[in-house]
Amino acid sequence: MPAFVDRARIFVRSGKGGDGHISFRREKFVANGGPDGGDGGKGGDVIVVVDPGVNTLSDFHFGGKYKAENGEDGGKRRCHGKQGKDIVIKVPEGTVIKDAASGKVIVDMSKDTKEFVLLKGGKGGNGNMHYATSTMQAPRYAQPGQPAKELEILLELKMIADVGLVGFPNVGKSTFLTKVSNARPKVANYHFTTLTPMLGVVSLNDAKGFVVADIPGLIEGAAEGAGLGHEFLRHIERTRMMIHVVDVAGTEGRDPFEDIEAINNELSKYNADITKKVQVIAANKIDMLPDGEDSEIIGKLRDKYEPLGVKVFATSTLTGKGINELLYYISTELDKIGDTTVVFESEYDPEVELKEEAEAFSVTYDSDEKEYVIEGPKIEKMLGYTNLDSEKGFAFFQNFLVETGILDQLEALGIQEGDTVRMYGYSFDYYKNADTNTETEVDDEFNE
């Protein structure tokens, strides 16, 4: 059986769009065939889907890179490149996908979200057959495909359960889950904690059933990462109710009042909203008390917590005492609460965020070389698809400098006529257009 893994970090990349092709018709008796370069194919998408047969992130335990296929380049004779294959990443329901750098939520794979396109593949570039005009009948230019998008993401599994069982180690939570549901966790006298969250389905004869999650035993300091508590607290976030299981017999020398307060404190430090959930207390192991349900400690628990709206049930997982009353009470309370499963809202849209990064650029002055330097993915991309040797391409380049605000930034840095501007493999001298006083006239000597 694979190990339970509820957190992983992986790298994903969509496919690059195929480049458009440059070619011309070459046929017998056709002296000057027109352009016939085909378009590049679209790159593959990165798609995340919910797999109902998976309940752990163990497939991603060692990280890894997940890449969609690049689109095929276009060909001659108007042949289009083949589209790159998508890559499909299968995750369990309840997986929250975050941007690793910022920690912001991209998508929550729960409720109605069963499939999500995480990264779209780049569009294929147009072949040169698209660029023929009355004045340029033999264009030696084709559009490159759009680049791939890449991202490092965090996968966090937050279990989807109606009720969460919380309590310190060895208070009887695993035994309780075994007693009330179809779950079969390993049960023993552990003095540490169960290492794996367990889900169990509770079925009732004449009431609505529900799903219970046994959250591994919390310890003080769990919210700060002590022990394994911090790793599992996320599984409580989706639950609608919580059952505090406490050992009222003190078999481990623990005080149930101190345990309840300590657990609430850890929950509050991790996420204050968790403590607002409806809670009940299962005062467990009453079979080990001399007076059973009538013991003084049960009365004290009820006196303290029931005025606060927290119902106390005296239970014994050994004899079954009080278990049914607790389960039917929970079913009734869940009906009152309604279906309010927590779904984490998106905070990060890869399409928007990565586009902004790709279009970013900087304008600086290199005092050593006495040159103004323009850099950034947007600039490099523009140079990749602009034919600066053609009149049309050069005009496009000039407009690009104006429309992006690059010329304004150069002037703000104090550029003067005749100063040199460098962008990647090209350099040019700056001249102001005297007619409009707003545009820039660039010389046509480029040095690669």
N, C-alpha and C positions, 0 to 999 in steps of 0.2 A: 504493500500500500504506500503511495507516495506521501512524503512528509507534508504536513500542513504548512503552507506559506501564505501569508496575508499581506506581504509588502514586497515590491520589487521595483527595480529601476532598469529601463531599457532604452535603446536608441532606435528611432524610427525614421525612415526616409521614403518619400514618394519618388516616383520615376521622373526622370528628365524628359521633356518633350523632344521628339526627334527633330533634326534640322531640316529646313527646306532645302531642296536641291537646285543646283544651277546647271542647266543643260539646254541644248537647242536641237531642233529637229534636224536629222541628217538622213534625207531620203533622196533616192535617185530622181533626177530631173527637178529637184527643188534646190535652187541655188542658195537662197538665204532663208532657211527654216526659222520659224519663230521660237520663242522660249517654251520649253516643255518640262521644266523641273517640277517634280511633284512635292506635295506637302509632307512634313514629318508627322509621325504618329504621336498621339497623346501618351504621356507617361502614366504608369499605373498609380492607383490610389492606395493609401493605407487605410484599411477598414477594420473597425473593431466590432465584434459581434458577441452577443451573450450565448454561451453554450450551456444549456440546462444540465448537461451531464458532467459539468466541472464544478467543483466546490473549493478549489484551492488555486493559488498562483504558483504552484510548484514548477510549472513548465518554464517560468521566468526567473527561477531562483538564482541562477548564475548570470542574470542580465542577458546580454546579447544584442545583436543588431538585426533589425527587421526592415528589409528594403524591398520596395516594389520594383518592377522591371521598367527600364527606360523605354521610351518610344523609339521606334525604328526611324532612321533618316528616310527622307523622300528619295525617289529615284527618277531616272529619266523617263521620257514618254508618259509624263503625267502620273507616274506610279506613286501612290501614297504609301508612306511607311506604316508598318503594323503597330497597333496600339500595344503599349506595355501591359503586362499582366498585373492585376491588383495583388496586394498581399493582405490576407485576412488573419487577424489576430483574435483568437478565441479566449474569452475571459468568463469567470463565473458571474452570475447576477449579483449586483451589489458592489461591483468594482468601481471605484472612483478614480478617474484618470486626471492627473495633475501635471502642469508644467514643472519640470524638475528644478529649474533655475529660480522661479518665483514662488513655487508652492501653490499657485492659483489653480482652481478647479477648471478643467476643460469640459469634462462631461461625467455625469453619473449614470452608469449603466444599470439602471434599475427602473421599476415600474414600466412605463411605456417605451422606454429607450432600449431597444433590443439590437439596433445596428446604428453605427455612427461612422461617417467618413472623417477620419482624423486629419489626414493630409491629402489634398488633391494633387494629382500628377500634373506636371507642366503641359501646357498646350503645345502641339506640334507647330513648327514654323512654316510659313508659306514658302512654296517654291517660287522660282523666278517667273513662272508663267503668270503670276498675279500682278507683276509690275510693269508689263508692257503698256506703253502709252503711245500717242501719236508722235511724240517727240523723242521717246526712248523705246525703240522697237526691239532692242536686244539688251535687256537689262542683265548685267553680270552681278546680280545681287539677289540673295535669298535670305529669308528670315531664319535666325537660329531658333531652336525650340526653347521654351521657357525652362528655367533651371528647376532642379529638384528642390523640395522643401525638406528640411530635417529638424528633428526635435528630440530632446531627451525627456522622457516622461516618467512619472512615478505611478505605479499601480497600487492602489490600496483597497483591500477587500473589507468592506464594512457589512457584516452579516445583516440579512433582512429577517428579523424575528419580531414577534409581537411583544414578547416578554423577555427581560434579561434577568438571569440569576446572578446576584453578586454576593460576595461574602469572603471572609478570610479563608485561607487553606484549611482543609480538613474539618469543615463545619457541616458537611453532608450534602453539598450541592450536587455532586455527581450521582450520589445515591438517590437524591430527590428526583433528578432527571430520569434516571432509570425507572423509578417507581411510577412516574406519571406519564411517560411517553414511550415512543418506540425506539428511542436512542439507547445505545449500549456502550457508554463510556467505560474505560477501565476504572474500577473502583477498588481502592485499597487505602490503608492508613498512611497516606502520604503526609509528610510534614513540610512539604514545600508547596507545590501547586500543580494542578493539571496543566499540561503544556499546550493543549489544543482546545479552542472553543468548540463546543458541541451543540448541534441543533437537534431538537426533538419535537415531534408533533403530538399534541395532546388531543385525544378524541373523547368527547363526552356524549352520553346517550341522548339527552334531551336538551342540549345546549350547543352553541357554536364552539368548535375547537379552535386551537391557536398554536402558534409555534413558539417554543421556548429555547433560548440560547443560554447555555452554561458558560459564563464568562470566567476564564481562569482566575483563581483566587487572588484578590488584591492584597497588597501589603502597603504599609505606610511609606510614602515617598513614591508611590507608583506614578503619579502625575508628572514627577520630575524624571521618570525613567528608571526608578529603582526596581530591581528584579525584572520581571517580564510584564509588570502591570501596564506600563505605558504602551507596550506593543498591542495590548488587547482592549484597552479602554475604548478604542474607536468602534468596537462592535456593539457598544451600548448606545451609540448615538442614534441609531434608527429605531430602537425599541420604543413601544408606546407605554409600557409599564415596567416596573422593576420589583423583584422580590429580594429582600434582604434575608438571607439565610444566616441565622446566628445559633451558636451552640449554647443553649441556656443551661446545660448541665455543667459547663465549664470543664469538659474533659481534657482540654489542652491548657487549662489554667487561664483562659481568656474571660474577659468581662463583656457580656453582650451589649451593654450600653456604650462602652468605650468603642467596641467594634463598629456599631452602627454609626456613631459620630465620626469615627476615623474614615470609614468608607465614604460617607457623604462629603467629608472634607476633600478626599482625593477626587471624587467625581466633580466637585465644584471647581477645584483648581484646574482640572483638565478642560472642563466645559461647563460653565455655570448653568446653562440651559438644561443640562441633564438632571439636575436636582429638582427641576420643576415638574418632572414627570410624576405620574401617579405611582405611589410606592405602597407596598405591603410588607409586613415582617412575618417571616416563617420562624417562629421560636422553636427550633428543632431539638430533637433528642430528649423530649419530655419523658420518654420511657425510662430514662436514667435518673429522673427526679423522684424523690420519695413520695411526694404528693401529686405527681403527674401534672395535669392541666391546672390543678388547684394550687400549685406551688406559688409561694409569695412572689417570686421573680416574674412570673407571668402577669400577675396583677400590676406590679410596678411598671412593666413594659407598656401595658394597656393604659395605665394612668398617665404615662408620659407622652405616648405617641398618638393615641387615638384622638385626643383633643386637637391634635395637629392635622387630623385627616388621614393618618396612617393606620390602617387596620392591622391588628396583631392576631395571628393564628397560632395556636399551640399545636405543634405537629410532631409526628414521629415517623421517619421513613422506615423504621424497623417494623412497627405494628400497623402503619397506615393511618393512625389517629390524626384527624384534622385535615387530611390531605384533600378529600373530596370537597369539603366546605371551602377550602382555599381556592381550588380550581374553578368551582362554580361562581365564586365571588369575582375571580379574575375575568371569566367569560362575560359576566354582566357588566363589569367596569369597561371592558374593551368595547362592548356595544355602545356604551355611553360616550366613550372617547371618539369612536368612529375611525375610519381609515385615514390616519394622519401620519403615514410613513414618511420619515424625513427624506427628502430628495435634495441633494446639494446642487445649488444653482451654479451655472457656468460663470466663471470670472475671467476666462482667458480664451479668446478666439484665435486659434493658430493662423487662420487665413488673414485676419486683420493684423495681428501682431507681427507675423513673419513678413507680410507685405511692407509694413512700415520699416522694419529692419532692412529689407532689401532695397528700399527707396531712399534710405538715409545717405547723406553725403557730408563731407566736411570741406571747408575752404580755409587754408592756413598759409602763413608766410614762412618760407625756409630761409632764415637769415644767412646760413652758411653758403647756400647756393644762390641766394638773392633771387629766388623764384617763388611765385605763388603756386600752391599745390592744391589740386582738387582731387579728392579721393572718395570712394564709397561704392558699394555694390551697384547702385543705380547708374553711376558714371561708367563703370566697367561694362555693365550690360548695354548701355547706349552705344558705346564704342564698338561693341561686338556686332551690332546689327546696322551700323551706319557706314555707308561707303563714302568716305571723305574725299575720294578722288572725283566723285561726280558732282555736278552742279546742284542737283536735287538733294543729295546727301549732305553737302556742305551747308545748304540753306536750312535743312532740318537741324543741323548741329548748332547754327547760330540761334535759331528759335528756341532750341532746348536750353541754351545758356540764359536766355532772357526769361522764359516761362518758369524755370525752376528757381529763379532768384539768385542764381550764381553770380551774375554780373553785379547785382546789388551788393552781395557780400564782398566781392572783390573791391568795389568802390569804397565800402565801409572800412576795409583794411588799408585804404590809401593807395590803391594801385594807380600808376601813372602811365600815360601813353609810352609805348616802347618797352614796358616791363614784360618779363617772360612769365607765361603761365604753363604749368606742366600738369598733365593728367595721364597717368600710366605711361604708355610708350610714346605719347605725343607731347609736343610743346609748340606754343605759338606766341606771337607778340600781340600785345593788347593795343587796340586803337579805337578811339571813340568816333562814332558816326556824327560828323559835324552837322548834318542836315536835321536830324531829329533830336540829337542830344540825349537820346534815351537808349538807343541800341548800340551794339558794339560791332565794329567791323574787324574781323579777324583775318590775318594774312593767311595765304594758302600754302605756306611751306611747312609741312608737317614732317617731323623726324621720328621714325620708329626706332 
